[in-house]
Amino acid sequence: MYIYIYIEDLVANALIEQMKKNNEKSVLFEKLDDYGARVVDYINNKTNNRAVLLVSQQSTMDMLVDYSDYFELYEDENGKQGIKLKNGITADNLWEQFRSYLSYPMIKAFMDKECVEALGA
């Protein structure tokens, strides 16, 4: 069975893990790329499923419009771009909106220690 991972799920789950580990409410695109690759690798190699990561510049822009109550673009002090949470958004908000409907293999992959290490969390 194929599991499709959308950018909003990748971002939200990365931020949940960031907040759990070090209360950080932002993630750089370069970290998301590595995290997404590890999540796909986990699902493909440790479950009976095949994962496809659906990420593009257009899907990222669509996500920022569709979920503008949750996320916004930001740039760090070195000029690297990423996504951060809007003020007032909590890990519980993200759990409810983006994790509560996920399959068990996806949740395990998003929470896997080696996957989360890609975030630097």
C-alpha positions, -999 to +999 in steps of 0.1 A: +000+000+000+012+035-008+013+062+019+013+097+006+029+123+028+018+159+022+039+189+030+015+200+058+019+167+075+057+168+072+059+204+086+034+198+114+050+166+126+085+181+124+073+210+145+056+187+170+089+169+175+109+201+177+086+214+204+088+182+223+126+182+223+136+218+227+105+239+225+115+253+191+087+265+170+104+268+136+121+245+111+144+252+082+136+238+048+169+220+046+160+202+078+126+194+064+142+178+034+164+155+055+135+147+079+112+139+050+138+116+033+143+097+066+106+093+072+101+079+036+131+056+041+117+044+075+083+036+060+098+019+029+123-002+049+106-009+082+069-014+073+049-032+046+042+001+029+057+024+003+059+061+010+057+090-014+066+125-003+045+151-021+065+182-017+070+210-042+073+248-042+037+250-053+025+226-026+044+246+000+028+278-011-006+262-011+000+249+024+009+284+036-024+297+022-046+268+034-031+266+068-023+303+073-037+302+108-009+278+117+023+285+097+043+313+081+076+316+063+106+329+082+143+335+076+169+328+102+199+351+111+220+334+084+194+340+056+182+304+055+144+300+050+120+278+068+085+277+084+075+287+118+044+285+139+021+315+143+018+329+178-006+309+200-003+276+182+006+247+204+018+211+199-017+200+210-032+221+182-009+204+157-017+170+171-054+175+167-052+190+132-024+170+116-016+138+136-049+125+149-059+109+115-025+095+105-019+057+102+002+040+128+032+035+104+032+072+096+031+082+133+059+058+141+080+072+113+074+108+122+084+100+159+113+076+151+145+087+169+167+085+137+141+105+117+139+132+144+177+135+146+175+150+111+158+180+127+186+186+151+160+183+179 
